[in-house]
């Protein structure tokens, strides 16, 4: 019974709050995508060539390490910045 009770509590919580969890996850993903797009627009449109190319990969690496962008998004953005 002691082992079953925690699983039962989690199951009830997921049933009661599951819909809100998926909405929050979708909002978080949308917010991250908007941040990435804003960052890419900023790096492409501002700054001189030397400082932009030297600074952009570091900013992208920071976004990636904080979990704001995925590894795939990091690779695509890095390739775009370095091109």
C-alpha positions as CSV (number, residue, x, y, z in Angstrom):
1,X,0.0,0.0,0.0
2,X,2.9,2.4,0.8
3,X,4.3,1.9,-2.6
4,X,1.0,2.2,-4.4
5,X,-0.1,5.5,-2.8
6,X,2.5,7.8,-4.4
7,X,1.8,6.4,-7.8
8,X,-1.9,6.8,-7.3
9,X,-1.3,10.5,-6.2
10,X,0.8,11.2,-9.3
11,X,-1.8,9.5,-11.6
12,X,-4.6,11.7,-10.0
13,X,-2.5,14.8,-10.4
14,X,-1.8,14.2,-14.0
15,X,-5.5,13.6,-14.8
16,X,-6.5,16.8,-12.9
17,X,-3.7,19.0,-14.2
18,X,-2.5,17.4,-17.4
19,X,-4.2,19.7,-19.8
20,X,-2.6,22.8,-18.2
21,X,0.8,21.1,-18.3
22,X,0.7,20.7,-22.0
23,X,-0.5,24.3,-22.5
24,X,2.4,25.6,-20.4
25,X,4.8,23.5,-22.4
26,X,3.5,24.8,-25.7
27,X,3.7,28.4,-24.4
28,X,7.3,27.8,-23.3
29,X,8.3,26.4,-26.6
30,X,6.6,29.3,-28.5
31,X,8.4,31.8,-26.2
32,X,11.8,30.2,-26.9
33,X,11.2,30.3,-30.6
34,X,10.3,34.0,-30.5
35,X,13.5,34.6,-28.4
36,X,15.6,32.8,-31.0
37,X,14.0,34.6,-33.9
38,X,14.5,38.0,-32.2
39,X,18.2,37.1,-31.4
40,X,18.8,36.1,-35.0
41,X,17.2,39.2,-36.4
42,X,19.4,41.3,-34.0
43,X,22.6,39.6,-34.8
44,X,22.0,39.7,-38.6
45,X,20.9,43.4,-38.7
46,X,23.2,45.1,-36.2
47,X,26.9,45.5,-35.4
48,X,30.0,45.5,-37.6
49,X,31.2,42.3,-39.3
50,X,34.1,41.5,-37.0
51,X,32.4,41.9,-33.7
52,X,29.2,40.3,-34.9
53,X,31.0,37.1,-36.0
54,X,33.1,37.0,-32.9
55,X,30.3,37.5,-30.5
56,X,27.4,35.6,-32.1
57,X,28.6,32.0,-31.5
58,X,29.3,32.8,-27.9
59,X,25.7,34.1,-27.4
60,X,24.3,31.1,-29.3
61,X,26.4,28.8,-27.0
62,X,25.0,30.6,-24.0
63,X,21.4,30.2,-25.2
64,X,22.1,26.5,-25.9
65,X,23.7,25.9,-22.5
66,X,20.7,27.5,-20.7
67,X,18.3,25.3,-22.5
68,X,16.7,28.2,-24.4
69,X,17.3,26.6,-27.7
70,X,17.8,22.9,-28.7
71,X,21.0,21.5,-30.1
72,X,19.5,21.4,-33.6
73,X,18.4,25.0,-33.4
74,X,21.9,25.9,-32.2
75,X,23.6,24.2,-35.1
76,X,21.3,25.8,-37.7
77,X,21.7,29.3,-36.1
78,X,25.4,28.9,-35.9
79,X,25.7,27.9,-39.5
80,X,23.5,30.9,-40.5
81,X,25.6,33.3,-38.4
82,X,28.9,32.0,-39.7
83,X,27.8,31.9,-43.3
